[in-house]
Amino acid sequence: MGNLGFSYTAIHPGEILKEELESRGISQKEFASAIAISYTMLNEILNGKRSITTDFAILVEAALGTPAEHWLNMQARYNLQIAKTKESVMSRFESIRRISQWFTPYPAPNVATV
């Protein structure tokens, strides 16, 4: 079924946040304390075991100045990539696409080459 044209590997936004904290020299315990969440919850997010929620993204924005939308968009893209690797989802996708009377493929983008 494939990944519908996405060639990159899905990276959980928690991994990106983990790198951000490390680059700023902020420990996980310090950060968890600063944004008033449990260390366990933060650790699960940073290790990709828990999703970034809207509330969490707002807390990150308050602490680091990175927009909440940035984290939520990364989480949405990650979720979409993971869904597109599931055989059950993609099988249903293909079945619906074959019978849908409303489906119109997106036109290929015009890309100028130099």
C-alpha positions in Angstrom: 0.0 0.0 0.0 2.9 2.4 0.7 3.0 5.6 2.4 1.2 7.8 -0.1 4.3 9.6 -1.2 5.9 10.5 2.1 9.5 9.4 2.0 10.6 10.5 5.5 10.6 8.4 8.6 8.2 9.5 11.3 9.9 11.1 14.3 7.9 11.6 17.5 7.9 15.2 18.5 9.0 14.2 22.0 12.4 13.2 20.5 12.7 16.7 19.0 11.8 18.2 22.4 14.3 16.0 24.1 17.0 17.3 21.8 15.9 20.9 22.4 16.1 20.4 26.2 19.6 18.9 25.8 20.8 21.7 23.6 19.6 24.2 26.2 21.2 22.3 29.0 17.8 21.7 30.7 17.4 18.4 32.6 14.2 16.5 32.3 13.6 16.9 36.0 14.1 20.6 35.9 11.7 21.0 33.0 9.0 18.8 34.5 9.2 20.8 37.6 9.1 24.1 35.7 6.0 23.2 33.8 4.3 21.4 36.8 4.0 17.9 35.3 5.3 14.7 36.6 8.8 13.5 35.6 7.2 10.2 34.4 4.8 12.0 32.1 7.6 14.1 30.6 9.8 11.1 30.2 7.1 9.2 28.4 6.6 12.1 26.0 10.3 12.5 25.3 10.6 8.7 24.6 7.6 8.6 22.2 5.4 6.6 24.5 2.9 9.4 25.0 1.5 12.0 22.6 1.9 15.8 22.9 -1.4 17.2 23.9 -2.7 20.7 23.4 -2.3 21.5 27.1 1.3 20.2 27.1 2.1 22.2 24.0 0.9 25.4 25.7 3.1 24.6 28.7 6.1 24.1 26.4 5.4 27.4 24.7 5.3 29.2 28.0 8.6 27.7 29.1 10.6 27.7 25.9 8.9 30.2 23.6 8.4 27.7 20.9 4.8 28.0 19.5 2.3 25.4 20.7 1.2 25.0 17.1 4.7 23.9 16.2 4.5 20.9 18.6 0.9 20.1 17.7 1.6 20.1 14.0 4.5 17.8 14.5 2.3 15.4 16.6 -0.4 15.5 13.9 2.2 14.7 11.1 3.6 11.9 13.2 0.2 10.4 13.9 -0.7 10.6 10.2 2.6 8.9 9.2 2.1 6.1 11.7 -1.5 5.6 10.5 -0.3 5.3 7.0 2.0 2.4 7.9 -0.9 0.3 9.3 -2.1 -2.3 6.9 -5.7 -2.2 8.3 -6.0 1.5 7.7 -4.4 1.5 4.3 -6.5 -1.5 3.2 -9.7 0.4 4.1 -8.3 3.5 2.4 -7.7 1.7 -0.9 -11.2 0.0 -0.7 -12.9 3.4 -0.2 -10.9 5.1 -2.9 -11.9 2.4 -5.4 -15.6 2.8 -4.8 -15.8 6.5 -3.9 -17.8 8.5 -6.5 -16.4 11.7 -5.1 -12.7 10.9 -5.3 -10.7 13.2 -7.6 -6.9 12.9 -7.4 -5.0 16.1 -6.6 -3.3 17.4 -9.7 0.5 16.9 -9.8 2.2 20.1 -8.7 3.9 22.1 -11.4 7.6 22.1 -10.4 9.9 24.2 -12.4 13.3 22.7 -12.9 16.3 24.8 -13.5 
